[in-house]
Amino acid sequence: AKAPADQSRRADHSTSAAMALSRKPKLLCLHGRNSNSEVSQMQMMILGLEAVASCVSLDAPHLAGKFDTNLDNDGRTWMGEGGEIVSSLKFVVEYCHEHGPFDGAYGFSQGCGIITVLSDPGVLKSFGVHAPMWKFAVLACGSDMVIGRQTEPCIQPPIALPSLHLQGEADTVVDAAALFALYDRPQRVVHPG
């Protein structure tokens, strides 16, 4: 009688594994400064991520100017009055609590900084979160602009989270190497743009 139960358990496990493999990973997507989720969705299409992941784009909580006047919606930023980021960090933590779990996080520019700060276990604990909110990070043109604004607690590198850093060879606006250095075993893809 023991063998059928073992076989049943194995069948349940392999069924669960097959279902997990057939499901697209859920990816939280954070835009850059003076941008919005409309732009994140466009980036997901261009990068082909929407074909392999269920992409959930989140607008930052603070209004900002638009980086492009052709945007349909308002520009948003992750930095509030005086450059504070705590309200944005709380905003993302609450969103993940309500709409998660997320398998991974994608960020562009300033959004990369928010993801990096929220990938630090000490920072998460300060918000009452005791487990990682995602299992990996994809950081495109990552800006470290917000990193120094997280002071209580400071992040403690290296961040032990698999990370893929997308960086333009000709990018003179953002030094993506600064975020790259904060992660344990980061992977980098440099494109000619």
N, C-alpha and C positions, 0 to 999 in steps of 0.2 A: 504494500500500500504506500510505502514511502517513495518509491520511484515515480509514480504518477504525480505526486505532489511536487517533487523536485522538477519534473518535466514541465509541470504547469507553471512553476515559478520562473523557470528559464524562458518559457514561452511569453509570460507576462513581461519579463525584463527585455527580451528581444523586441517585443511589440512596442514597448515604451521607447526603446532606443531607435527603432525605425520611425516612430512618430516624431521623435525629437529631430531626427535627421531630415525628415520631410518638411518640417516647419522652417520657415525663413527666420533667421535671427532678428530680434526686435532691436532697432538701433535708435537711440535718442540723438537728435541732430540739433546742434547749437550754432547759430550764425555768428558772423563777425560784427564789429562796431558799425553803426549807421546802416545796418542791413535789417533783414527780417526773415521769417520762415519761408516766404515766397522764394527768396534767393537760395535758401538751403535746399528746397525742393528741386530747384533748377540744377543745383550742384549734384544732387543725388542722381538725377537723370544723366547728366554729362559724365559722371564717374561710373555709371552703371550700377551703383549700389542699390537702387530701388529694384533691380532685377533679381538681386540675391538676398535682400534684407527688407523687412518691414520697417520703413523709415518714418519716424515720428518727429516732426519739426516743431520746436518750441520757440515762441517769440520772447525776447528778453523783456523784463518788466518796466524798463525805463525808455521814455520817448527820446529820440535823437534826430538830428538831421539825416536826410537820405544821402547815401553815397552816390546815388544815381537818381536824378529827378524823374526818370521814367518808371520808377517803382510805383506799383499801384497802391501799396500800403505804406504807412509811416515807417521811418527808420527807427530802429531800436538799439539799445546798448545794454551791456551787462554792468556798466559802472553807473552808480547813482550820483547824487549830489556830492560834490567834493571828491569824487572818485571812489566812494565806498562800494564794496561788493557784497557785504553781508546780506543785504536784502535779496540780491540775485541768487546767492548761494542757498538761502532759505527757500526761495521760490523754486529752484530746481529740485531741491531735496523733497519738498512737498509734492511737486509734480510727479517725481519718480515714485513716491509713496502711493499716490493715488492712481497712477497709470502704468506702473511697472508690473513685473520686473522687466528690466532691459538687459539684453545680452551684451550690448556694446554701446559705445558713445562715439559720435562723429562731431568734430568741431572744426570751425573755420576761424582763423585769426584769433580774435578776442574770445570766441567760444572755446577755443583750445585751452586757454588759460583757466576758464571756469571748470572745464572737465578735469584739468590737471589738479587744481586745488581740491576738487571733490573726489579725486582718486586717492588722496592721502588719508590713511586710516585715522590719524589723530584729528584731522579736520572733521571727518565724518562723525567721530565720537563726540565732538563738541556740539554737533547737531542732533545727538541722540541716535545716530545710525551706527550699528555695530557690525555690519557686514558690507562688503563692496556693493555699490549700486549697479555696477556693470563689470563684465569679465575682461574687456579689452577696450582700447581707445584707438581711433583713427583721427589723426590731427593734421589738418591741411593748412599750410602757411601759418603755423602756430606762433602766436604772439605771447610773450611772457609779461605783457603790460600789467595784468592783474595779479601776478604772483606775489610781488612785493607788497601788495595791499592787504594780503592775508597775513596778519601779524599775531592773531590770538586764536588758536595756536598757529605757529608758522608751519609750513609744510616741511616734512623731513625726508629729503631724498636719500637714497633712490626709491622711487615709487615702484613697487613690485607688481606691476600690471603690464601684460603684453601691450605694446604700443607700436603703431605704424605711423610714421611721420612723412607726409607728402610735402616736398619743398621745391620751389622753382629756382632753377640755377640762376636766372636773371633777376630774382626778386631782391630789390634794394630797400623795400619798405619794412620787411619783417625779417628778423634774425631767428629762424626756426631752430637753429642749433642750441639756443638757450633752453628751450623746452626739452629738446632731445636729451640733453645732459641730465635732466631731472629723473629720467626713467632708468630702471634696471633692465638691461638687454633690449633697448629700443631697436626697431628696424626702420630704415630710411629709404625712401624712393625719391630720387632727384629727377625732375623733368626739365626739359630745356627752357620752359617759359619763365 
